[in-house]
Amino acid sequence: MIKSELIQKIAEKNPHLYHRDVERIINTIFDQIINAMKSGDRVELRGFGAFSVKSRQGRQGRNPRTGDPVTVEPKHVPFFKTGKELREQLNRTET
């Protein structure tokens, strides 16, 4: 699912809201998550999961095409850990 599909589904389930308002809400939520992660905070959505930032050290890598060594700079990467309820729903077997 892409963001526009998410916005469409939420707008369909909430006909009292304008499509542009739903889009603004979704964008605000994503912006707040991004801003919190930029400042080093962890964002936890109970039952769904937690977003955090992990630091990766610099290292010596290789160009896969040529095999030449390249320096990979240290960087920050987003990390998502699923919540217990989400994991349970994904692994639930329906009989």
MDTraj code that builds the backbone (N, CA, C; nanometers):
import mdtraj as md
import numpy as np

residues = "MET ILE LYS SER GLU LEU ILE GLN LYS ILE ALA GLU LYS ASN PRO HIS LEU TYR HIS ARG ASP VAL GLU ARG ILE ILE ASN THR ILE PHE ASP GLN ILE ILE ASN ALA MET LYS SER GLY ASP ARG VAL GLU LEU ARG GLY PHE GLY ALA PHE SER VAL LYS SER ARG GLN GLY ARG GLN GLY ARG ASN PRO ARG THR GLY ASP PRO VAL THR VAL GLU PRO LYS HIS VAL PRO PHE PHE LYS THR GLY LYS GLU LEU ARG GLU GLN LEU ASN ARG THR GLU THR".split()
xyz = np.array([
    [0.0842, -0.1177, 0.0000],
    [0.0000, 0.0000, 0.0000],
    [0.0889, 0.1243, 0.0000],
    [0.0531, 0.2186, -0.0810],
    [0.1262, 0.3452, -0.0842],
    [0.0444, 0.4521, -0.0104],
    [0.1082, 0.5656, 0.0153],
    [0.0447, 0.6687, 0.0979],
    [-0.0885, 0.7151, 0.0401],
    [-0.0981, 0.7320, -0.0900],
    [-0.2239, 0.7788, -0.1494],
    [-0.3361, 0.6763, -0.1303],
    [-0.3028, 0.5469, -0.1320],
    [-0.4034, 0.4432, -0.1064],
    [-0.4489, 0.4465, 0.0391],
    [-0.3571, 0.4698, 0.1306],
    [-0.3916, 0.4818, 0.2720],
    [-0.4867, 0.5993, 0.2929],
    [-0.4552, 0.7124, 0.2322],
    [-0.5397, 0.8317, 0.2433],
    [-0.6785, 0.8023, 0.1881],
    [-0.6843, 0.7350, 0.0728],
    [-0.8125, 0.7018, 0.0101],
    [-0.8970, 0.6118, 0.0992],
    [-0.8356, 0.5089, 0.1583],
    [-0.9096, 0.4159, 0.2447],
    [-0.9639, 0.4863, 0.3690],
    [-0.8826, 0.5734, 0.4282],
    [-0.9278, 0.6461, 0.5473],
    [-1.0410, 0.7417, 0.5105],
    [-1.0295, 0.8087, 0.3956],
    [-1.1344, 0.9006, 0.3507],
    [-1.2653, 0.8255, 0.3240],
    [-1.2556, 0.7043, 0.2682],
    [-1.3758, 0.6244, 0.2418],
    [-1.4444, 0.5819, 0.3715],
    [-1.3663, 0.5499, 0.4741],
    [-1.4234, 0.5053, 0.6019],
    [-1.4742, 0.6228, 0.6858],
    [-1.4375, 0.7445, 0.6474],
    [-1.4786, 0.8645, 0.7212],
    [-1.5356, 0.9669, 0.6233],
    [-1.6569, 0.9410, 0.5713],
    [-1.7133, 1.0303, 0.4684],
    [-1.7396, 1.1720, 0.5180],
    [-1.7404, 1.1921, 0.6498],
    [-1.7623, 1.3259, 0.7051],
    [-1.6369, 1.4133, 0.6943],
    [-1.5222, 1.3531, 0.6581],
    [-1.3977, 1.4286, 0.6420],
    [-1.3680, 1.4508, 0.4943],
    [-1.3178, 1.5680, 0.4632],
    [-1.2750, 1.5956, 0.3259],
    [-1.1452, 1.5210, 0.2972],
    [-1.1289, 1.4827, 0.1725],
    [-1.0085, 1.4099, 0.1302],
    [-0.8831, 1.4906, 0.1630],
    [-0.8862, 1.6212, 0.1386],
    [-0.7688, 1.7057, 0.1649],
    [-0.7355, 1.7116, 0.3138],
    [-0.8395, 1.7029, 0.4003],
    [-0.8160, 1.7037, 0.5448],
    [-0.7503, 1.5733, 0.5893],
    [-0.7952, 1.4614, 0.5337],
    [-0.7336, 1.3323, 0.5652],
    [-0.5880, 1.3335, 0.5210],
    [-0.5622, 1.3862, 0.4022],
    [-0.4242, 1.3940, 0.3520],
    [-0.3379, 1.4800, 0.4437],
    [-0.3918, 1.5916, 0.4904],
    [-0.3187, 1.6801, 0.5806],
    [-0.2890, 1.6100, 0.7132],
    [-0.3849, 1.5329, 0.7638],
    [-0.3657, 1.4595, 0.8894],
    [-0.2554, 1.3557, 0.8750],
    [-0.2611, 1.2764, 0.7683],
    [-0.1598, 1.1727, 0.7444],
    [-0.0218, 1.2357, 0.7297],
    [-0.0124, 1.3430, 0.6527],
    [0.1170, 1.4105, 0.6345],
    [0.1696, 1.4660, 0.7671],
    [0.0817, 1.5186, 0.8504],
    [0.1229, 1.5713, 0.9808],
    [0.1755, 1.4592, 1.0700],
    [0.1073, 1.3451, 1.0694],
    [0.1532, 1.2309, 1.1498],
    [0.2922, 1.1877, 1.1044],
    [0.3102, 1.1698, 0.9739],
    [0.4407, 1.1284, 0.9223],
    [0.5487, 1.2319, 0.9532],
    [0.5154, 1.3599, 0.9387],
    [0.6125, 1.4661, 0.9681],
    [0.6547, 1.4631, 1.1145],
    [0.5598, 1.4395, 1.2044],
    [0.5917, 1.4362, 1.3468],
    [0.6807, 1.3166, 1.3813],
    [0.6544, 1.2023, 1.3179],
    [0.7393, 1.0849, 1.3397],
    [0.8807, 1.1136, 1.2905],
    [0.8919, 1.1717, 1.1718],
    [1.0233, 1.2045, 1.1148],
    [1.0970, 1.3044, 1.2027],
    [1.0290, 1.4099, 1.2465],
    [1.0936, 1.5121, 1.3298],
    [1.1406, 1.4546, 1.4625],
    [1.0602, 1.3661, 1.5226],
    [1.0999, 1.3036, 1.6488],
    [1.2245, 1.2177, 1.6277],
    [1.2273, 1.1413, 1.5184],
    [1.3426, 1.0555, 1.4913],
    [1.4674, 1.1388, 1.4601],
    [1.4486, 1.2512, 1.3898],
    [1.5618, 1.3402, 1.3599],
    [1.6267, 1.3913, 1.4879],
    [1.5442, 1.4158, 1.5901],
    [1.5989, 1.4681, 1.7158],
    [1.6437, 1.3557, 1.8091],
    [1.6408, 1.2327, 1.7603],
    [1.6927, 1.1205, 1.8375],
    [1.5905, 1.0523, 1.9271],
    [1.4641, 1.0932, 1.9171],
    [1.3596, 1.0327, 1.9990],
    [1.3080, 0.9032, 1.9375],
    [1.2522, 0.8205, 2.0223],
    [1.1894, 0.6954, 1.9800],
    [1.0395, 0.7218, 1.9736],
    [0.9718, 0.6713, 1.8703],
    [0.8281, 0.6900, 1.8558],
    [0.7610, 0.5540, 1.8717],
    [0.6777, 0.5407, 1.9752],
    [0.6116, 0.4135, 2.0014],
    [0.4615, 0.4268, 1.9810],
    [0.4073, 0.3398, 1.8979],
    [0.2636, 0.3313, 1.8766],
    [0.2199, 0.1983, 1.9365],
    [0.1622, 0.2021, 2.0549],
    [0.1277, 0.0804, 2.1300],
    [0.0497, -0.0178, 2.0430],
    [0.0936, -0.1419, 2.0447],
    [0.0272, -0.2471, 1.9695],
    [0.0719, -0.2552, 1.8251],
    [0.1286, -0.1485, 1.7729],
    [0.1738, -0.1468, 1.6341],
    [0.3243, -0.1665, 1.6248],
    [0.3999, -0.0795, 1.6929],
    [0.5441, -0.0930, 1.6910],
    [0.6131, 0.0354, 1.7318],
    [0.7455, 0.0332, 1.7210],
    [0.8257, 0.1486, 1.7625],
    [0.9268, 0.1836, 1.6534],
    [0.9364, 0.3117, 1.6244],
    [1.0336, 0.3646, 1.5293],
    [1.1503, 0.4224, 1.6083],
    [1.2713, 0.3929, 1.5659],
    [1.3893, 0.4506, 1.6301],
    [1.4981, 0.4669, 1.5249],
    [1.6095, 0.5247, 1.5677],
    [1.7221, 0.5476, 1.4783],
    [1.8425, 0.4714, 1.5312],
    [1.9077, 0.3996, 1.4446],
    [2.0302, 0.3275, 1.4822],
    [2.1476, 0.3923, 1.4090],
    [2.2617, 0.3938, 1.4756],
    [2.3834, 0.4485, 1.4145],
    [2.4672, 0.3354, 1.3580],
    [2.5141, 0.3550, 1.2378],
    [2.6042, 0.2576, 1.1762],
    [2.7418, 0.3215, 1.1647],
    [2.8428, 0.2460, 1.2047],
    [2.9792, 0.2970, 1.1956],
    [3.0262, 0.2948, 1.0509],
    [3.1243, 0.3801, 1.0225],
    [3.1862, 0.3784, 0.8910],
    [3.2636, 0.2486, 0.8730],
    [3.2809, 0.2092, 0.7480],
    [3.3521, 0.0841, 0.7223],
    [3.4119, 0.0874, 0.5825],
    [3.4928, -0.0107, 0.5561],
    [3.5501, -0.0267, 0.4229],
    [3.4618, -0.1262, 0.3477],
    [3.4081, -0.0845, 0.2344],
    [3.3227, -0.1714, 0.1546],
    [3.3847, -0.1960, 0.0182],
    [3.3086, -0.2609, -0.0673],
    [3.3547, -0.2888, -0.2041],
    [3.2450, -0.2520, -0.3019],
    [3.2883, -0.1970, -0.4141],
    [3.1970, -0.1714, -0.5238],
    [3.1631, -0.3076, -0.5847],
    [3.0356, -0.3494, -0.5842],
    [3.0024, -0.4838, -0.6329],
    [3.0299, -0.5032, -0.7814],
    [3.0294, -0.3958, -0.8566],
    [3.0505, -0.4061, -1.0008],
    [3.1985, -0.4224, -1.0364],
    [3.2817, -0.3415, -0.9700],
    [3.4243, -0.3419, -1.0062],
    [3.5115, -0.4129, -0.9040],
    [3.4615, -0.4293, -0.7820],
    [3.5419, -0.4911, -0.6775],
    [3.6369, -0.3940, -0.6099],
    [3.6371, -0.2685, -0.6542],
    [3.7243, -0.1678, -0.5938],
    [3.6795, -0.1360, -0.4522],
    [3.7744, -0.1139, -0.3610],
    [3.7364, -0.0759, -0.2248],
    [3.6788, 0.0659, -0.2218],
    [3.5763, 0.0847, -0.1386],
    [3.5164, 0.2168, -0.1191],
    [3.4954, 0.2392, 0.0301],
    [3.5017, 0.3638, 0.0710],
    [3.4789, 0.3981, 0.2104],
    [3.3312, 0.4289, 0.2283],
    [3.2677, 0.3585, 0.3218],
    [3.1277, 0.3836, 0.3541],
    [3.1268, 0.4696, 0.4804],
    [3.0691, 0.5885, 0.4690],
    [3.0658, 0.6845, 0.5795],
    [2.9720, 0.6367, 0.6908],
    [2.9966, 0.6799, 0.8144],
    [2.9012, 0.6494, 0.9223],
    [2.7668, 0.7136, 0.8900],
    [2.6588, 0.6508, 0.9325],
    [2.5269, 0.7069, 0.9017],
    [2.4242, 0.6612, 1.0048],
    [2.3103, 0.7275, 1.0003],
    [2.1971, 0.6929, 1.0848],
    [2.0923, 0.6276, 0.9952],
    [2.0333, 0.5180, 1.0432],
    [1.9322, 0.4478, 0.9648],
    [1.8060, 0.4299, 1.0489],
    [1.6882, 0.4408, 0.9852],
    [1.5640, 0.4186, 1.0591],
    [1.5481, 0.2704, 1.0906],
    [1.4853, 0.2428, 1.2052],
    [1.4651, 0.1059, 1.2495],
    [1.3218, 0.0949, 1.3013],
    [1.2538, -0.0144, 1.2670],
    [1.1175, -0.0367, 1.3139],
    [1.1095, -0.1727, 1.3800],
    [1.0574, -0.1741, 1.5013],
    [1.0377, -0.2996, 1.5731],
    [0.8876, -0.3177, 1.5921],
    [0.8349, -0.4310, 1.5462],
    [0.6907, -0.4540, 1.5547],
    [0.6461, -0.4714, 1.6989],
    [0.5225, -0.4302, 1.7239],
    [0.4616, -0.4486, 1.8551],
    [0.4045, -0.5891, 1.8682],
    [0.3777, -0.6283, 1.9903],
    [0.3289, -0.7632, 2.0189],
    [0.1952, -0.7911, 1.9485],
    [0.1013, -0.6969, 1.9541],
    [-0.0298, -0.7182, 1.8922],
    [-0.0186, -0.7341, 1.7410],
    [0.0644, -0.6531, 1.6768],
    [0.0838, -0.6645, 1.5321],
    [0.1431, -0.8005, 1.4967],
    [0.2441, -0.8407, 1.5706],
    [0.3087, -0.9712, 1.5465],
    [0.2084, -1.0848, 1.5620],
    [0.1255, -1.0760, 1.6656],
    [0.0250, -1.1807, 1.6894],
    [-0.0772, -1.1864, 1.5766],
    [-0.1208, -1.0707, 1.5281],
    [-0.2179, -1.0689, 1.4201],
    [-0.1581, -1.1252, 1.2899],
    [-0.0325, -1.0954, 1.2647],
    [0.0318, -1.1451, 1.1441],
    [0.0529, -1.2967, 1.1485],
    [0.0698, -1.3510, 1.2676],
    [0.0972, -1.4932, 1.2819],
    [-0.0233, -1.5746, 1.3257],
    [-0.1395, -1.5133, 1.3310],
    [-0.2616, -1.5819, 1.3715],
    [-0.3033, -1.6777, 1.2599],
    [-0.3326, -1.8002, 1.2972],
    [-0.3796, -1.8974, 1.1984],
    [-0.5306, -1.9052, 1.2083],
    [-0.5958, -1.8847, 1.0961],
    [-0.7418, -1.8877, 1.0927],
    [-0.7877, -2.0290, 1.0616],
    [-0.8821, -2.0793, 1.1399],
    [-0.9323, -2.2152, 1.1167],
    [-1.0742, -2.2138, 1.0685],
])
top = md.Topology()
chain = top.add_chain()
for i, resn in enumerate(residues, 1):
    res = top.add_residue(resn, chain, resSeq=i)
    for name in ("N", "CA", "C"):
        top.add_atom(name, md.element.get_by_symbol(name[0]), res)
traj = md.Trajectory(xyz[None], top)
